[in-house]
């Protein structure tokens, strides 16, 4: 069951039907937000029940966009700890410096949160080929989750992307395309290839679900 009511343009407010793939607003080309029936969530899910659920990303399922749990694509995401760093805090003159250690996630960074939801939703919509531009950790995360779901993935990376990120992405199963240019050039190529290659564009803020995964950082902090 999903509590999503619709998607809404962050700029002009145009509404879009939930339950089907979307990229940007068709009127103004701005990002879309997922909207929920929060009153229904509150009624269906008393807060005290949260403590009894596993300490993972999916414990917040009433506030996540997927409808069918069978479509969830997971690599074992866990809640990440908040660590006190008193020595560094003292060096910086900060009394209580804390870090949330996102390296505990499956692909070693917070990008796993976003891609877990983006690939889950792609899976729910029957999408079998995805692509994104990146110069860092998003490529490895997308490749890993796409491989888990049995999808093809294509990652466009500037030539000066760190070799470790390129290798990680390749070893996780993606086709890596090195681009003699900047990240904008990579994004342009992903966009141009949509019709030719039939992939779904998972570029940052060009689809509405990566941010839904990343918001679980805030839910954990709350």
Backbone as CSV, one residue per row, in Angstrom:
resi,resn,N_x,N_y,N_z,CA_x,CA_y,CA_z,C_x,C_y,C_z
1,UNK,0.843,-1.201,0.000,0.000,0.000,0.000,0.872,1.243,0.000
2,UNK,0.486,2.232,-0.778,1.211,3.494,-0.824,0.309,4.622,-0.332
3,UNK,0.892,5.564,0.383,0.163,6.741,0.840,0.435,7.953,-0.048
4,UNK,1.071,7.724,-1.188,1.329,8.812,-2.131,0.007,9.243,-2.761
5,UNK,-0.226,10.546,-2.792,-1.436,11.076,-3.431,-1.159,11.553,-4.854
6,UNK,-0.003,12.183,-5.063,0.333,12.723,-6.373,1.770,13.224,-6.335
7,UNK,2.260,13.680,-7.468,3.538,14.379,-7.543,3.252,15.826,-7.906
8,UNK,4.143,16.718,-7.472,3.890,18.150,-7.644,5.168,18.871,-8.036
9,UNK,5.059,19.749,-9.033,6.225,20.528,-9.450,6.656,21.459,-8.327
10,UNK,7.942,21.459,-8.022,8.473,22.306,-6.958,8.421,23.781,-7.320
11,UNK,8.239,24.087,-8.601,8.253,25.477,-9.055,6.851,26.009,-9.341
12,UNK,6.128,25.367,-10.245,4.834,25.918,-10.679,3.633,25.262,-10.006
13,UNK,3.855,24.155,-9.300,2.767,23.507,-8.581,1.914,22.561,-9.400
14,UNK,2.245,22.363,-10.672,1.468,21.432,-11.491,1.509,20.040,-10.875
15,UNK,0.374,19.361,-10.878,0.288,18.035,-10.279,0.374,16.942,-11.341
16,UNK,0.968,15.819,-10.925,1.152,14.679,-11.818,0.643,13.422,-11.124
17,UNK,0.144,12.498,-11.920,-0.416,11.257,-11.396,0.679,10.366,-10.823
18,UNK,0.436,9.832,-9.643,1.362,8.861,-9.056,1.196,7.518,-9.764
19,UNK,2.177,6.625,-9.565,2.060,5.280,-10.106,2.541,5.115,-11.523
20,UNK,3.252,6.109,-12.044,3.843,6.005,-13.376,5.133,6.809,-13.411
21,UNK,6.051,6.491,-14.337,7.351,7.172,-14.354,7.220,8.648,-14.727
22,UNK,8.017,9.470,-14.045,8.102,10.895,-14.366,9.554,11.337,-14.261
23,UNK,9.909,12.305,-15.062,11.183,12.998,-14.881,10.891,14.407,-14.377
24,UNK,11.071,15.430,-15.201,10.821,16.804,-14.779,9.395,17.231,-15.104
25,UNK,9.001,18.384,-14.563,7.709,18.977,-14.881,7.616,19.217,-16.387
26,UNK,6.523,18.827,-16.978,6.361,18.972,-18.426,6.104,20.416,-18.844
27,UNK,5.756,21.285,-17.883,5.521,22.697,-18.207,6.770,23.553,-18.049
28,UNK,7.478,23.386,-16.915,8.601,24.301,-16.639,9.939,23.592,-16.462
29,UNK,9.960,22.264,-16.635,11.210,21.500,-16.575,11.924,21.621,-15.223
30,UNK,11.154,21.696,-14.154,11.718,21.731,-12.802,11.428,20.406,-12.088
31,UNK,12.131,20.161,-10.964,11.957,18.879,-10.259,10.550,18.684,-9.697
32,UNK,10.206,17.417,-9.516,8.923,17.041,-8.931,9.117,16.531,-7.509
33,UNK,8.163,16.852,-6.657,8.129,16.340,-5.294,7.022,15.299,-5.166
34,UNK,7.267,14.299,-4.334,6.242,13.299,-4.019,5.414,13.824,-2.847
35,UNK,4.099,13.758,-2.985,3.198,14.224,-1.928,2.448,13.033,-1.321
36,UNK,2.263,13.084,0.010,1.639,11.988,0.756,0.381,12.468,1.478
37,UNK,-0.511,11.534,1.747,-1.651,11.798,2.620,-1.161,11.607,4.055
38,UNK,-0.648,12.673,4.640,-0.001,12.565,5.951,-0.997,12.261,7.068
39,UNK,-2.246,12.696,6.910,-3.259,12.348,7.914,-3.502,10.840,7.928
40,UNK,-3.544,10.246,6.736,-3.734,8.792,6.655,-2.526,8.052,7.213
41,UNK,-1.328,8.576,6.946,-0.113,7.973,7.501,-0.172,7.996,9.021
42,UNK,-0.562,9.128,9.570,-0.621,9.272,11.028,-1.610,8.287,11.639
43,UNK,-2.737,8.087,10.978,-3.745,7.152,11.492,-3.287,5.699,11.384
44,UNK,-2.613,5.384,10.287,-2.232,3.992,10.021,-0.979,3.561,10.759
45,UNK,-0.195,4.531,11.186,1.119,4.179,11.721,1.450,5.006,12.962
46,UNK,0.986,4.565,14.136,1.359,5.251,15.374,2.877,5.240,15.569
47,UNK,3.411,6.343,16.027,4.856,6.497,16.123,5.506,5.427,16.995
48,UNK,4.819,4.985,18.038,5.424,4.019,18.959,5.729,2.680,18.291
49,UNK,5.078,2.380,17.178,5.364,1.124,16.473,6.726,1.141,15.787
50,UNK,7.263,2.327,15.546,8.522,2.430,14.814,9.652,1.711,15.541
51,UNK,9.679,1.800,16.862,10.762,1.201,17.642,10.821,-0.316,17.491
52,UNK,9.721,-0.939,17.089,9.686,-2.393,16.958,10.132,-2.877,15.579
53,UNK,10.390,-1.948,14.685,10.776,-2.333,13.322,12.290,-2.471,13.199
54,UNK,12.749,-3.205,12.181,14.196,-3.329,11.960,14.844,-1.965,11.758
55,UNK,16.097,-1.867,12.158,16.831,-0.597,12.052,17.380,-0.433,10.639
56,UNK,16.470,-0.242,9.697,16.907,-0.080,8.313,16.132,1.046,7.635
57,UNK,16.483,1.306,6.407,15.869,2.389,5.645,14.371,2.164,5.438
58,UNK,13.961,0.911,5.309,12.592,0.573,4.928,11.628,0.624,6.105
59,UNK,12.114,0.904,7.294,11.233,1.008,8.462,10.267,2.187,8.328
60,UNK,10.600,3.125,7.450,9.756,4.305,7.226,8.831,4.114,6.021
61,UNK,8.408,2.886,5.765,7.755,2.571,4.489,6.493,3.388,4.224
62,UNK,5.776,3.814,5.272,4.583,4.632,5.035,4.928,5.986,4.429
63,UNK,6.168,6.412,4.602,6.624,7.691,4.052,7.569,7.486,2.873
64,UNK,7.471,6.326,2.245,8.248,6.035,1.040,7.269,5.740,-0.095
65,UNK,7.689,5.935,-1.343,6.727,5.970,-2.449,6.313,4.641,-3.066
66,UNK,6.984,3.535,-2.745,6.639,2.291,-3.436,5.309,1.737,-2.921
67,UNK,4.614,1.000,-3.789,3.311,0.441,-3.428,3.395,-1.025,-3.018
68,UNK,4.264,-1.787,-3.688,4.326,-3.234,-3.476,5.684,-3.618,-2.887
69,UNK,5.713,-4.146,-1.662,6.992,-4.539,-1.049,7.789,-5.529,-1.888
70,UNK,7.121,-6.283,-2.758,7.831,-7.240,-3.617,8.755,-6.542,-4.601
71,UNK,8.542,-5.255,-4.832,9.373,-4.510,-5.780,10.583,-3.842,-5.142
72,UNK,10.697,-3.941,-3.822,11.825,-3.298,-3.137,13.143,-3.924,-3.582
73,UNK,14.107,-3.062,-3.895,15.458,-3.501,-4.266,16.389,-3.073,-3.138
74,UNK,16.908,-4.043,-2.413,17.700,-3.752,-1.219,19.032,-4.487,-1.249
75,UNK,20.038,-3.836,-0.694,21.348,-4.461,-0.484,21.691,-4.500,1.005
76,UNK,20.664,-4.389,1.847,20.898,-4.462,3.288,21.196,-3.125,3.929
77,UNK,20.442,-2.100,3.544,20.655,-0.757,4.096,20.360,-0.749,5.596
78,UNK,21.213,-0.110,6.348,21.033,-0.030,7.789,20.926,1.426,8.222
79,UNK,20.352,1.656,9.383,20.461,2.989,9.974,21.934,3.248,10.267
80,UNK,22.369,4.464,10.075,23.788,4.766,10.284,23.993,5.505,11.604
81,UNK,25.116,5.247,12.278,25.335,5.826,13.600,25.759,7.289,13.548
82,UNK,25.494,7.979,14.644,26.000,9.339,14.834,27.182,9.242,15.787
83,UNK,28.335,9.691,15.336,29.574,9.532,16.093,30.053,10.864,16.650
84,UNK,30.452,10.842,17.893,31.056,12.022,18.516,32.526,12.115,18.119
85,UNK,32.994,13.312,17.784,34.396,13.505,17.377,35.013,14.624,18.221
86,UNK,35.288,14.331,19.495,35.731,15.385,20.416,37.075,16.003,20.046
87,UNK,38.026,15.195,19.522,39.338,15.772,19.206,39.243,16.752,18.042
88,UNK,38.549,16.337,16.983,38.371,17.244,15.853,37.550,18.456,16.271
89,UNK,36.535,18.220,17.091,35.730,19.331,17.581,36.564,20.346,18.338
90,UNK,37.492,19.841,19.169,38.361,20.750,19.931,39.256,21.559,19.000
91,UNK,39.788,20.906,17.959,40.639,21.614,16.993,39.877,22.726,16.283
92,UNK,38.598,22.486,16.038,37.779,23.459,15.305,37.046,24.426,16.226
93,UNK,37.214,24.241,17.529,36.539,25.109,18.479,35.053,24.828,18.612
94,UNK,34.660,23.577,18.366,33.255,23.184,18.454,33.071,22.228,19.623
95,UNK,32.112,22.528,20.474,31.974,21.778,21.710,31.422,20.373,21.562
96,UNK,30.576,20.145,20.578,29.940,18.830,20.452,29.768,18.491,18.974
97,UNK,30.876,18.194,18.310,30.855,17.919,16.876,30.470,16.463,16.632
98,UNK,29.424,16.265,15.843,28.915,14.928,15.555,28.933,14.669,14.053
99,UNK,29.171,13.413,13.680,29.117,12.997,12.282,28.154,11.820,12.152
100,UNK,27.386,11.827,11.088,26.550,10.663,10.766,27.335,9.835,9.760
101,UNK,27.680,8.621,10.141,28.621,7.810,9.361,27.904,7.033,8.262
102,UNK,27.751,7.682,7.108,27.048,7.072,5.979,27.899,6.039,5.243
103,UNK,29.159,5.913,5.631,30.001,4.889,4.997,29.539,3.478,5.354
104,UNK,28.643,3.347,6.330,28.133,2.024,6.715,27.119,1.471,5.707
105,UNK,26.670,2.309,4.792,25.686,1.865,3.802,26.332,0.974,2.749
106,UNK,25.534,0.196,2.010,26.084,-0.847,1.131,27.155,-0.400,0.154
107,UNK,27.019,0.776,-0.455,28.039,1.207,-1.415,28.942,2.294,-0.845
108,UNK,28.928,2.455,0.479,29.912,3.304,1.141,29.610,4.781,1.188
109,UNK,28.418,5.204,0.790,28.072,6.624,0.875,26.557,6.786,0.924
110,UNK,26.125,8.020,1.216,24.689,8.303,1.286,23.988,8.125,-0.057
111,UNK,24.751,8.041,-1.144,24.134,7.842,-2.456,23.333,6.536,-2.511
112,UNK,23.680,5.588,-1.651,22.939,4.324,-1.622,21.477,4.549,-1.254
113,UNK,21.208,5.505,-0.392,19.819,5.772,0.003,18.982,6.180,-1.213
114,UNK,19.506,7.145,-1.954,18.760,7.636,-3.101,18.575,6.584,-4.169
115,UNK,19.636,5.843,-4.458,19.535,4.849,-5.526,18.686,3.652,-5.111
116,UNK,18.659,3.327,-3.827,17.780,2.247,-3.374,16.328,2.561,-3.722
117,UNK,15.915,3.804,-3.500,14.537,4.180,-3.818,14.324,4.381,-5.307
118,UNK,15.294,4.995,-5.979,15.137,5.228,-7.420,15.024,3.911,-8.180
119,UNK,15.867,2.943,-7.829,15.822,1.651,-8.521,14.593,0.850,-8.099
120,UNK,14.192,0.967,-6.838,12.953,0.323,-6.403,11.764,0.823,-7.221
121,UNK,11.685,2.137,-7.414,10.567,2.684,-8.184,10.676,2.312,-9.659
122,UNK,11.887,2.311,-10.195,12.068,1.858,-11.578,11.599,0.411,-11.720
123,UNK,11.929,-0.401,-10.732,11.500,-1.800,-10.734,9.977,-1.900,-10.684
124,UNK,9.368,-1.079,-9.852,7.905,-1.088,-9.740,7.237,-0.680,-11.055
125,UNK,7.882,0.211,-11.798,7.324,0.678,-13.067,7.705,-0.211,-14.251
126,UNK,8.475,-1.258,-14.008,8.856,-2.164,-15.083,9.990,-1.666,-15.955
127,UNK,10.739,-0.684,-15.481,11.880,-0.144,-16.233,13.040,-1.121,-16.134
128,UNK,13.708,-1.403,-17.230,14.795,-2.382,-17.228,16.134,-1.794,-17.648
129,UNK,16.192,-0.501,-17.924,17.455,0.114,-18.351,17.508,1.530,-17.786
130,UNK,18.597,1.856,-17.089,18.722,3.163,-16.438,20.076,3.779,-16.767
131,UNK,20.158,5.107,-16.617,21.411,5.814,-16.893,21.509,7.045,-16.014
132,UNK,22.749,7.468,-15.746,22.957,8.723,-15.027,24.357,9.246,-15.300
133,UNK,24.564,10.561,-15.128,25.898,11.136,-15.156,26.431,11.247,-13.729
134,UNK,27.725,11.094,-13.548,28.307,11.267,-12.216,29.811,11.437,-12.323
135,UNK,30.362,12.100,-11.308,31.816,12.184,-11.186,32.243,11.631,-9.830
136,UNK,31.351,10.830,-9.218,31.660,10.339,-7.878,30.946,9.051,-7.535
137,UNK,30.291,9.050,-6.351,29.761,7.814,-5.777,28.405,7.371,-6.319
138,UNK,27.701,8.253,-7.013,26.367,7.880,-7.495,26.429,6.752,-8.518
139,UNK,27.484,6.723,-9.317,27.593,5.694,-10.350,27.678,4.297,-9.772
140,UNK,28.527,4.130,-8.768,28.655,2.822,-8.135,27.370,2.393,-7.463
141,UNK,26.683,3.361,-6.838,25.421,3.034,-6.170,24.364,2.617,-7.184
142,UNK,24.229,3.391,-8.266,23.230,3.026,-9.264,23.542,1.669,-9.880
143,UNK,24.806,1.446,-10.198,25.200,0.179,-10.813,24.886,-0.999,-9.898
144,UNK,25.187,-0.860,-8.616,24.969,-1.960,-7.673,23.486,-2.287,-7.525
145,UNK,22.662,-1.262,-7.363,21.230,-1.514,-7.194,20.588,-1.987,-8.488
146,UNK,21.032,-1.443,-9.618,20.506,-1.915,-10.901,20.860,-3.383,-11.117
147,UNK,22.088,-3.760,-10.788,22.489,-5.163,-10.920,21.654,-6.056,-10.013
148,UNK,21.399,-5.575,-8.809,20.571,-6.336,-7.871,19.171,-6.589,-8.446
149,UNK,18.677,-5.602,-9.199,17.337,-5.709,-9.781,17.330,-6.386,-11.145
150,UNK,18.515,-6.735,-11.663,18.584,-7.341,-12.985,18.399,-6.358,-14.121
151,UNK,18.710,-5.084,-13.868,18.585,-4.040,-14.887,19.924,-3.754,-15.549
152,UNK,19.875,-3.223,-16.748,21.065,-2.674,-17.395,21.290,-1.258,-16.867
153,UNK,22.556,-0.890,-16.678,22.848,0.475,-16.241,23.994,1.058,-17.054
154,UNK,23.888,2.349,-17.328,24.872,3.090,-18.115,25.253,4.337,-17.331
155,UNK,26.550,4.514,-17.112,27.030,5.629,-16.305,28.013,6.452,-17.127
156,UNK,27.732,7.739,-17.254,28.573,8.663,-18.011,29.425,9.467,-17.033
157,UNK,30.754,9.386,-17.198,31.687,9.997,-16.256,32.700,10.870,-16.991
158,UNK,32.974,12.080,-16.465,34.046,12.881,-17.048,35.378,12.140,-16.967
159,UNK,36.251,12.414,-17.912,37.555,11.745,-17.953,38.355,11.899,-16.667
160,UNK,38.156,13.020,-15.951,38.959,13.258,-14.750,38.301,12.712,-13.480
161,UNK,37.267,11.900,-13.628,36.671,11.226,-12.470,37.713,10.314,-11.825
162,UNK,37.800,10.285,-10.493,38.764,9.392,-9.848,38.637,7.951,-10.349
163,UNK,39.772,7.330,-10.594,39.798,5.970,-11.141,39.040,5.001,-10.239
164,UNK,39.136,5.196,-8.934,38.465,4.271,-8.013,36.955,4.271,-8.229
165,UNK,36.385,5.443,-8.548,34.946,5.504,-8.810,34.586,4.819,-10.122
166,UNK,35.441,4.991,-11.118,35.197,4.317,-12.395,35.250,2.799,-12.232
167,UNK,36.259,2.327,-11.501,36.402,0.879,-11.313,35.238,0.309,-10.517
168,UNK,34.855,1.009,-9.453,33.731,0.538,-8.639,32.469,0.404,-9.490
169,UNK,32.214,1.415,-10.298,31.005,1.427,-11.120,31.020,0.296,-12.140
170,UNK,32.173,0.098,-12.755,32.311,-0.986,-13.736,32.140,-2.351,-13.072
171,UNK,32.800,-2.550,-11.938,32.738,-3.846,-11.265,31.347,-4.142,-10.711
172,UNK,30.584,-3.088,-10.440,29.212,-3.288,-9.956,28.245,-3.617,-11.085
173,UNK,28.730,-3.579,-12.325,27.908,-4.067,-13.427,27.483,-3.064,-14.465
174,UNK,27.877,-1.787,-14.316,27.439,-0.771,-15.275,28.333,-0.732,-16.505
175,UNK,27.778,-0.257,-17.599,28.577,0.150,-18.750,29.034,1.577,-18.485
176,UNK,30.337,1.775,-18.359,30.892,3.095,-18.045,31.315,3.781,-19.338
177,UNK,30.821,4.983,-19.545,31.174,5.783,-20.719,31.995,6.976,-20.242
178,UNK,33.261,7.024,-20.631,34.132,8.141,-20.255,33.930,9.274,-21.252
179,UNK,33.756,10.472,-20.724,33.424,11.628,-21.554,34.530,12.669,-21.459
180,UNK,35.007,13.118,-22.601,35.997,14.194,-22.650,35.257,15.518,-22.478
181,UNK,34.924,15.825,-21.230,34.141,17.022,-20.954,33.804,17.110,-19.480
182,UNK,32.820,17.937,-19.158,32.405,18.175,-17.783,31.160,17.355,-17.448
183,UNK,30.737,17.429,-16.185,29.559,16.680,-15.762,28.318,17.117,-16.541
184,UNK,28.253,18.421,-16.935,27.112,18.883,-17.747,27.057,18.153,-19.080
185,UNK,28.248,17.901,-19.661,28.298,17.173,-20.932,27.794,15.739,-20.753
186,UNK,28.149,15.151,-19.626,27.660,13.792,-19.333,26.141,13.783,-19.211
187,UNK,25.603,14.782,-18.497,24.157,14.877,-18.352,23.455,15.080,-19.682
188,UNK,24.068,15.879,-20.542,23.482,16.112,-21.865,23.418,14.814,-22.667
189,UNK,24.481,14.020,-22.595,24.513,12.755,-23.334,23.473,11.766,-22.806
190,UNK,23.289,11.751,-21.490,22.244,10.890,-20.921,20.878,11.304,-21.461
191,UNK,20.621,12.619,-21.464,19.349,13.112,-21.978,19.149,12.801,-23.446
192,UNK,20.210,12.976,-24.231,20.115,12.724,-25.671,19.908,11.244,-25.982
193,UNK,20.378,10.381,-25.084,20.287,8.946,-25.337,18.985,8.300,-24.923
194,UNK,18.092,9.075,-24.288,16.852,8.476,-23.774,16.039,7.788,-24.869
195,UNK,15.805,8.496,-25.954,14.980,7.905,-27.015,15.736,6.824,-27.774
196,UNK,17.009,7.074,-28.049,17.796,6.118,-28.829,17.992,4.804,-28.082
197,UNK,18.334,4.895,-26.789,18.680,3.712,-26.009,17.535,3.184,-25.144
198,UNK,16.522,4.013,-24.948,15.375,3.570,-24.157,15.637,3.456,-22.675
199,UNK,16.621,4.208,-22.170,16.871,4.143,-20.728,16.073,5.212,-19.999
200,UNK,15.942,5.017,-18.676,15.305,6.013,-17.822,16.399,6.836,-17.166
201,UNK,16.224,8.151,-17.181,17.234,9.089,-16.689,17.127,9.224,-15.171
202,UNK,18.170,8.774,-14.459,18.210,8.879,-12.998,19.133,9.995,-12.531
203,UNK,19.346,10.998,-13.371,20.174,12.140,-12.981,19.603,12.818,-11.739
204,UNK,20.483,13.417,-10.936,20.069,14.118,-9.719,18.981,15.143,-10.015
205,UNK,17.874,15.045,-9.290,16.729,15.949,-9.380,16.037,15.944,-10.741
206,UNK,16.378,14.973,-11.603,15.639,14.829,-12.858,14.640,13.681,-12.783
207,UNK,14.542,13.089,-11.618,13.477,12.144,-11.292,13.168,12.342,-9.810
208,UNK,11.974,11.974,-9.355,11.542,12.389,-8.020,11.874,11.462,-6.863
209,UNK,12.595,10.364,-7.099,12.666,9.348,-6.050,14.010,9.237,-5.338
210,UNK,15.089,9.693,-5.960,16.364,9.657,-5.235,16.274,10.482,-3.955
211,UNK,15.649,11.642,-4.052,15.537,12.496,-2.866,14.637,11.860,-1.805
212,UNK,13.714,11.003,-2.234,12.876,10.289,-1.273,13.714,9.323,-0.434
213,UNK,14.719,8.725,-1.051,15.620,7.868,-0.292,16.517,8.665,0.635
214,UNK,17.008,9.789,0.133,17.921,10.604,0.944,17.229,11.222,2.151
215,UNK,15.925,11.435,2.058,15.226,12.055,3.190,15.235,11.154,4.419
216,UNK,15.528,9.862,4.232,15.559,8.972,5.394,16.687,9.327,6.355
217,UNK,17.705,10.050,5.871,18.712,10.578,6.808,18.041,11.468,7.843
218,UNK,17.171,12.362,7.360,16.456,13.252,8.269,15.500,12.510,9.176
219,UNK,14.839,11.481,8.644,13.928,10.699,9.474,14.686,9.987,10.589
220,UNK,15.884,9.502,10.290,16.697,8.865,11.332,17.106,9.879,12.399
221,UNK,17.455,11.074,11.973,17.856,12.108,12.931,16.682,12.549,13.803
222,UNK,15.475,12.528,13.218,14.293,12.954,13.974,13.932,11.961,15.073
